[in-house]
Amino acid sequence: QVQLVESGGGLVQPGGSLRLSCAASGISFGINDMTWYRQFPGKERELVARITSGGRTNYADSVKGRFTISRDNAKKMVYLQMNSLKPEDTAVYYCNARGLFIENDYWGQGTQVTVSS
């Protein structure tokens, strides 16, 4: 079955760094666009960063220059390197995989990131 598992979240001080990981199984990883979303309490999920099957990336304006998305197709992993973290980055971060067909759209369970002194 399809499974996406996020890890790497936790508590970090403002200005610090975290590296999130997403491990995929049960999908043809190399043909999937991979996206990190985040959700603040009481709000809808918003796009943080995306890397396509071809390696092209895009970022939300709020994280551009601070976050970097990457993928390792051999390991079926996608990463989000988060630097210069701010309290407003505090959220649950989710991994998403989108394949060739519209029904191939999968989500992980999320990992909590808290930025606080």
C-alpha positions as CSV (number, residue, x, y, z in Angstrom):
1,Q,0.0,0.0,0.0
2,V,1.0,3.6,-0.4
3,Q,2.7,5.2,2.6
4,L,4.3,8.6,3.2
5,V,6.1,9.0,6.5
6,E,7.4,12.4,7.7
7,S,10.2,12.8,10.3
8,G,12.6,15.4,11.6
9,G,10.2,17.8,13.3
10,G,10.7,19.1,16.7
11,L,11.4,22.2,18.9
12,V,14.0,24.7,17.7
13,Q,15.0,28.2,18.7
14,P,14.5,31.2,16.3
15,G,17.3,31.3,13.8
16,G,17.9,27.6,14.1
17,S,17.6,24.9,11.5
18,L,15.7,21.6,11.0
19,R,15.8,19.0,8.2
20,L,12.5,17.3,7.5
21,S,12.4,13.9,5.7
22,C,9.6,12.1,3.9
23,A,10.0,8.4,3.1
24,A,7.7,7.0,0.3
25,S,6.7,3.5,-0.4
26,G,4.1,1.9,-2.7
27,I,4.4,4.5,-5.5
28,S,6.5,5.0,-8.6
29,F,8.5,7.7,-6.8
30,G,10.4,9.0,-9.8
31,I,7.3,10.1,-11.7
32,N,5.7,11.9,-8.8
33,D,5.8,15.6,-8.0
34,M,6.6,15.9,-4.3
35,T,5.4,18.8,-2.2
36,W,5.8,20.0,1.4
37,Y,2.7,21.7,2.8
38,R,2.1,23.2,6.3
39,Q,-0.9,23.9,8.3
40,F,-1.4,26.5,11.1
41,P,-4.0,25.9,13.7
42,G,-7.5,26.8,12.4
43,K,-6.3,27.4,8.9
44,E,-6.1,25.4,5.6
45,R,-2.9,23.7,4.4
46,E,-0.6,25.9,2.3
47,L,2.1,25.1,-0.1
48,V,5.6,25.5,1.2
49,A,7.8,23.9,-1.5
50,R,7.5,21.6,-4.5
51,I,9.9,19.6,-6.5
52,T,8.7,18.1,-9.7
53,S,9.6,14.7,-11.2
54,G,12.0,16.6,-13.5
55,G,13.7,18.4,-10.5
56,R,12.2,21.8,-10.9
57,T,11.4,23.6,-7.7
58,N,9.2,26.4,-6.5
59,Y,8.6,28.0,-3.0
60,A,6.2,30.0,-1.1
61,D,7.4,33.7,-0.9
62,S,7.5,33.4,2.9
63,V,10.2,30.7,2.8
64,K,12.1,31.5,-0.3
65,G,15.8,31.9,0.4
66,R,15.5,30.0,3.7
67,F,14.1,26.6,2.8
68,T,15.4,24.1,0.2
69,I,13.6,21.1,-1.1
70,S,15.4,18.1,-2.6
71,R,14.8,14.5,-3.5
72,D,16.7,11.2,-3.8
73,N,14.8,9.0,-6.2
74,A,17.0,5.9,-5.4
75,K,16.0,6.1,-1.8
76,K,12.5,7.3,-2.5
77,M,13.0,10.3,-0.1
78,V,12.2,14.0,-0.2
79,Y,13.7,16.5,2.1
80,L,13.1,20.0,3.3
81,Q,16.1,21.9,4.8
82,M,14.8,24.7,6.9
83,N,17.2,27.5,7.9
84,S,16.8,30.8,9.7
85,L,13.6,29.5,11.3
86,K,11.1,32.0,12.7
87,P,8.3,31.6,15.2
88,E,5.8,32.1,12.4
89,D,7.1,28.9,10.8
90,T,5.5,26.9,13.6
91,A,3.1,24.4,12.0
92,V,2.4,20.8,11.2
93,Y,4.3,20.0,8.0
94,Y,2.9,17.4,5.5
95,C,4.4,15.5,2.7
96,N,2.4,15.1,-0.5
97,A,2.9,12.9,-3.6
98,R,1.1,13.5,-6.9
99,G,1.5,11.0,-9.8
100,L,0.5,10.8,-13.4
101,F,-3.2,10.4,-12.7
102,I,-5.4,12.7,-10.6
103,E,-6.4,9.8,-8.3
104,N,-2.7,9.3,-7.4
105,D,-2.6,12.0,-4.7
106,Y,-1.3,10.9,-1.3
107,W,-0.5,12.5,2.1
108,G,1.6,11.7,5.1
109,Q,0.4,12.2,8.7
110,G,2.5,15.2,9.3
111,T,5.3,16.3,11.7
112,Q,5.2,19.1,14.2
113,V,7.7,22.0,13.9
114,T,7.8,24.4,16.8
115,V,10.0,27.5,16.7
116,S,10.3,29.1,20.1
117,S,12.8,30.5,22.6
